[in-house]
Structures are given as C-alpha cells and as structure tokens.
Amino acid sequence: MARALADWSGRAVIRGEGVVLRATEPGDAESIARWFNDPEVRRYMGARFPGSLVDQRRRLESRSDPEKRLGLCIDTLDGRTIGICSLHRDDAEGHNAGLGIMIGEKDCWSKGYGTDATLTLCCFGFRQMDLHRIRLDVYTFNERAIRSYEKCGFRRDAVQRDAYYKHGEYLDVLIMAILADEFREKWPERSG
Ligand SMILES: CC(C)(COP(=O)(O)OP(=O)(O)OC[C@H]1O[C@@H](n2cnc3c(N)ncnc32)[C@H](O)[C@@H]1OP(=O)(O)O)[C@@H](O)C(=O)NCCC(=O)NCCS
C-alpha cells in the first residue's frame, strides 16, 4: 500500500514491496548525472545528449511543486539508490498524469525493481493524488520496459510513428496508459 510515511530519518517515503520511493535531494545529482551520461541507459530515454553535473544539481535544487510534479528516487530496501521516477500532472483539473522511470544502475535491470517502483508510484497516484489516468511514452524497441509496464497493467493506446528523432534515426513511440479502475481491479491488494 503506497502511503507517504516518514522513515527513521524523517524523510517522506513511499514504501513498495522491494523498493522505497523518496524525494530527490541535491545530493542525488551525481548519481542521476552519471546515469543520464551512460549511453546504454540514455538510449532508452528522451535525452539526446550528455548533461553536466551543474545542470543536474540546478534541476534538483529548483524542484517544482510536488503537487504538479513528483520527482522521486528509487532505493532498494537496503538503502542503495538505483534510479528515479516521476509523476507529472498533465491537465488543469489534475486527473491525468505522465509517468517516467529510469533504473540507472544497470546491474539492477530485470530484477523486478522497475515493475515494483511503477506499481508503487501508480498506487500512490491513484489513491493519494486522486488520478484517473496515468500514461507514459516508451520507444517501441524498449521491450524490457514494455514488458514491465504490461505486467503492471498498462495497455497500448497508440503508436506514434517516427515521433522522435535521435542520433540519425526516427523512432516510433508507444503510448501506454492505465485507468484507476483497471489498476484497482488488477491490484486489489495494492488498492485497499
Ligand atoms: C525499463 C525499466 C524501468 C524496467 O525495470 P526493470 O527492473 O529492469 O524491469 P523488471 O525486472 O521489473 O521487468 C522487466 C521484465 O521484462 C523482461 N525482459 C527483460 N529484457 C527483455 C527483453 N529484451 N525483451 C522482453 N522482455 C524482457 C524481464 O524478464 C521482466 O519480465 P518477467 O518478470 O516476466 O521475467 C528499467 O529496465 C530501466 O529503467 N531501463 C533503462 C531506462 C528505461 O528504459 N526507462 C524507461 C523509459 S520509457
């Protein structure tokens, strides 16, 4: 059940089953910059080019209103920070949101952390933020991510052909979404 709690150090955290989501802090800038600057990670993300540590620090220090954009680090239960995820409200009424996720530590790929973090964030979004629909964009070649999102219950809404130009090629982007009722039906134990 994804409720914001305070952990032993007083930070707000959202507990999943195998991960803990917590607010990003300026001290996370180095890890996040390293992940975005790793070409193997960045190829799956929207970012085209490497970025500087200074820019990353600035971004974290000027964190926007969490009601509109919730940016979180993903920690394992033993406290290792392995990635980031976010929910950003799309519309004025605030019932639709976009989800983003990156497990930056590559040795943690395909171990279930991404799926658990996505489920935890969706649960928080539907229960605590009163969202109706959560959507995400994913490159059609990113089969691991698509598999993870489908396990969570996201459905394929549409493919936008040649929607993104990156390093000399046009990429197709799949839009996936899950509705609050679909989430509750698929994950009653996370929705109670
Ligand atoms: C996408 C991402 C969040 C998924 O998290 P994860 O912890 O690696 O994924 P999970 O282990 O929870 O689930 C992945 C599933 O895909 C499967 N998988 C792995 N590689 C695959 C491949 N090449 N093709 C199809 N399925 C694959 C895994 O076996 C697993 O399924 P299973 O549990 O049925 O065995 C993570 O890999 C990541 O951040 N990657 C880099 C950045 C990225 O792609 N971000 C998303 C941008 S939209």
PDBQT file of the ligand as one rigid body, heavy atoms in Angstrom, charges set to zero:
ROOT
HETATM    1  C1  LIG A 201      12.504  -0.162 -18.041  1.00  0.00    +0.000 C 
HETATM    2  C2  LIG A 201      12.852  -0.438 -16.597  1.00  0.00    +0.000 C 
HETATM    3  C3  LIG A 201      12.258   0.637 -15.687  1.00  0.00    +0.000 C 
HETATM    4  C4  LIG A 201      12.256  -1.802 -16.178  1.00  0.00    +0.000 C 
HETATM    5  O1  LIG A 201      12.633  -2.075 -14.875  1.00  0.00    +0.000 OA
HETATM    6  P1  LIG A 201      13.343  -3.483 -14.545  1.00  0.00    +0.000 P 
HETATM    7  O2  LIG A 201      13.536  -3.544 -13.079  1.00  0.00    +0.000 OA
HETATM    8  O3  LIG A 201      14.570  -3.617 -15.383  1.00  0.00    +0.000 OA
HETATM    9  O4  LIG A 201      12.248  -4.495 -15.079  1.00  0.00    +0.000 OA
HETATM   10  P2  LIG A 201      11.516  -5.719 -14.347  1.00  0.00    +0.000 P 
HETATM   11  O5  LIG A 201      12.524  -6.722 -13.881  1.00  0.00    +0.000 OA
HETATM   12  O6  LIG A 201      10.602  -5.188 -13.289  1.00  0.00    +0.000 OA
HETATM   13  O7  LIG A 201      10.634  -6.286 -15.531  1.00  0.00    +0.000 OA
HETATM   14  C5  LIG A 201      11.224  -6.489 -16.792  1.00  0.00    +0.000 C 
HETATM   15  C6  LIG A 201      10.559  -7.656 -17.487  1.00  0.00    +0.000 C 
HETATM   16  O8  LIG A 201      10.988  -7.651 -18.858  1.00  0.00    +0.000 OA
HETATM   17  C7  LIG A 201      11.640  -8.864 -19.157  1.00  0.00    +0.000 C 
HETATM   18  N1  LIG A 201      12.699  -8.544 -20.129  1.00  0.00    +0.000 N 
HETATM   19  C8  LIG A 201      13.987  -8.215 -19.899  1.00  0.00    +0.000 A 
HETATM   20  N2  LIG A 201      14.612  -7.974 -21.071  1.00  0.00    +0.000 NA
HETATM   21  C9  LIG A 201      13.682  -8.159 -22.040  1.00  0.00    +0.000 A 
HETATM   22  C10 LIG A 201      13.697  -8.073 -23.447  1.00  0.00    +0.000 A 
HETATM   23  N3  LIG A 201      14.817  -7.730 -24.113  1.00  0.00    +0.000 N 
HETATM   24  N4  LIG A 201      12.559  -8.318 -24.135  1.00  0.00    +0.000 NA
HETATM   25  C11 LIG A 201      11.408  -8.645 -23.491  1.00  0.00    +0.000 A 
HETATM   26  N5  LIG A 201      11.339  -8.766 -22.129  1.00  0.00    +0.000 NA
HETATM   27  C12 LIG A 201      12.454  -8.523 -21.429  1.00  0.00    +0.000 A 
HETATM   28  C13 LIG A 201      12.143  -9.376 -17.823  1.00  0.00    +0.000 C 
HETATM   29  O9  LIG A 201      12.397 -10.755 -17.872  1.00  0.00    +0.000 OA
HETATM   30  C14 LIG A 201      10.960  -8.989 -16.938  1.00  0.00    +0.000 C 
HETATM   31  O10 LIG A 201       9.845  -9.818 -17.170  1.00  0.00    +0.000 OA
HETATM   32  P3  LIG A 201       9.490 -11.094 -16.228  1.00  0.00    +0.000 P 
HETATM   33  O11 LIG A 201       9.373 -10.561 -14.830  1.00  0.00    +0.000 OA
HETATM   34  O12 LIG A 201       8.203 -11.612 -16.750  1.00  0.00    +0.000 OA
HETATM   35  O13 LIG A 201      10.620 -12.058 -16.348  1.00  0.00    +0.000 OA
HETATM   36  C15 LIG A 201      14.414  -0.481 -16.399  1.00  0.00    +0.000 C 
HETATM   37  O14 LIG A 201      14.948  -1.590 -17.075  1.00  0.00    +0.000 OA
HETATM   38  C16 LIG A 201      15.093   0.781 -16.885  1.00  0.00    +0.000 C 
HETATM   39  O15 LIG A 201      14.985   1.813 -16.254  1.00  0.00    +0.000 OA
HETATM   40  N6  LIG A 201      15.806   0.690 -18.028  1.00  0.00    +0.000 N 
HETATM   41  C17 LIG A 201      16.599   1.793 -18.576  1.00  0.00    +0.000 C 
HETATM   42  C18 LIG A 201      15.821   3.086 -18.826  1.00  0.00    +0.000 C 
HETATM   43  C19 LIG A 201      14.451   2.852 -19.412  1.00  0.00    +0.000 C 
HETATM   44  O16 LIG A 201      14.268   2.046 -20.295  1.00  0.00    +0.000 OA
HETATM   45  N7  LIG A 201      13.475   3.601 -18.887  1.00  0.00    +0.000 N 
HETATM   46  C20 LIG A 201      12.111   3.546 -19.374  1.00  0.00    +0.000 C 
HETATM   47  C21 LIG A 201      11.895   4.547 -20.437  1.00  0.00    +0.000 C 
HETATM   48  S1  LIG A 201      10.224   4.531 -21.042  1.00  0.00    +0.000 SA
ENDROOT
TORSDOF 0
